[in-house]
Amino acid sequence: MGVVADALHADRVALRMPGELDEAFELGRTCALAAECDRDLRRCAEIYGELFPAAAFGPEIYSSLSLASAFGAPWATADRLKVVNRAALWVLALDRLVDRIATSRDQVDRLVRDCLAVADGAPPKAAVTRFLADLRDELATVGEFAALHRLWRDQLGRTLAGMSRAWAWRDSAAEVSLERYVGNADSRGTCFVDLCHLIYAGDAWVRAHLEELRPACEQVQRYLHLLGDLASYRRDLSWGGLNVLLLGVGRSEVDEAMGGLAREAGERIREVWERSPRTATFLWRQIGFNAGYHNISDHSHRK
């Protein structure tokens, strides 16, 4: 009987193997893609040295960004993902300058002015604007970027305004409602990163309909805004950072809001799917990957 049982077990394994091998192959390919993206980000960190001190930007930062983009768009090449990765890294560097380094409103305002000036073509004066200028120039290799520059500059402005507003709230210990806090989700920078990616790696339909895609991107950004706070709560608590859970909002209220945001994001993303399945997949995977990466999930967040 032992021989028979072993044979039956071997048959079951054999039947499973083709599908499992295909899945394992895709997972391996995606991890290799992430590793290649990770190397590019580390090179960027070396180029803009003082912008990425090792104490604030450990290896996990580069790997998490690379994994997110690779598993969000596993069909892509590292070259097509370099802009989304670099834009995400730039947003993190900018956020640190605003959130942790700036000690006055004048410093924040000056940083905002410098970034907008460089977006308009001015020469960069510091590492953060030099990185932004290089990102702008890479996007300019896309033929349609001249026509899309206004939209890109507008989204950059929204990101900068959101970070500036968040800095003011923390500095003044303002009372901020959950609704108002979620409404400032541009401070997360996700829509700016998505827009850079869609301009650089999107197809002709995507580039022609970026305004129509914005509501779906914004809904994903709102969800990730709250998810990011749940993931960084202990760190924010340790130094007094702005966090939704430190504004008198309960965890259950945040969970309920995230469930609603995810459902609304799903509805908008389904509309995108009809015209651009890969864009829809990329947006939806941002929610799933980040929730899984931070081990924060709830069945009400799934569709």
Residue, then its C-alpha position, 0 to 999 in steps of 0.5 A: m500500500g505504501v508503494v501505491a500511495d507513493a505512486l498516487h502522490a507522484d501522479r498528483v504532483a505531476l499533474r500540478m507541476p505544469g501550472e506551478l512551473d509557469e507560476a514559479f517562472e513568472l515569479g522568478r522573472t518578476c523578481a529578476l525585474a525588481a532586482e534590475c530596477d533596484r540597481d538603477l535606483r541605487r545608482c540614482a542615490e549615488i548620483y544625487g548623494e546628499l539627497f539620500p543619506a544612508a540613515a534615512f534611505g536604507p536598502e529596504i527603501y530601494s527594494s520596496l519601490s522596485l518590487a512594487s513597480a515590478f509586481g505592478a507591471p510584470w510585463a514591462t522591462a526595467d527600462r520602461l519602469k525606470v521613470v516610475n521608480r525614479a519618480a517614486l524615489w524623488v517623491l520620498a526625497l522631497d517628502r523628507l526635505v519638507d517633513r523632516i528637514a524644513t524648520s520654517r514655512d519660508q524653507v518649505d515655500r522656497l522649495v516649492r518655488d524652486c521645484l516649480a521653476v525647474a519644472d518650467g525649465a529653470p536650471p536646478k540649484a540643488a540635488v532635489t531639483r537636479f533630480l527633478a530636472d533629470l526626470r523632466d528631461e527623461l520624460a521629454t524623450v517621449g514625443e507627446f510630453a510637450a503637449l502633456h507638460r501642462l498636466w505634468r506640471d499641474q500634478l507636480g504643483r498639487t503634490l507640492a501644495g499637499m506636502s506644504r499643507a501637511w507641513a502647516w498642519r503638523d507645525s500648528a498642531a491643527e485639528v484636521s477631520l478624516e475627510r479633510y485629511v483624505g482630501n489632502a492625499d496629493s501629499r502622498g505623491t502617488c498621482f504624480v508618480d503614476l502620471c510620470h509612468l503613464i506618460y513614459a510607458g503608456d500606450a497612445w490611448v493612455r497618453a491621449h486620455l490622461e485627464e480621464l484616468r486621473p479620477a481612478c489614480e486619485q482614488v487609489q492615491r486616497y487609499l494608499h494615503l491611509l494605508g501608508d499611515l497605518a504602516s508608518y504609525r509607530r515611526d510617526l508616533s516616535w517623532g511626532g509626524l503627521n498621521v491620521l491615527l494621531l489626529g483623534v481618528g480611530r482605527s475602525e474609522v480608518d478601516e471603514a474609510m479604506g474599505g469605501l475608498a477601495r470599493e470606489a477605486g475598483e469601480r473606477i478601475r473597471e471603467v479603465w479596464e475596458r480601454s486599457p487593461r494593463t493600466a487598470t491592472f497596474l492601478w489595482r495592483q498598487i492597492g493589493f501589493n502595498a496592502g500585502y507588503h505591509n500586511i494590512s488587509d481586510h476582506s472589505h478592501r477586496k473586489 
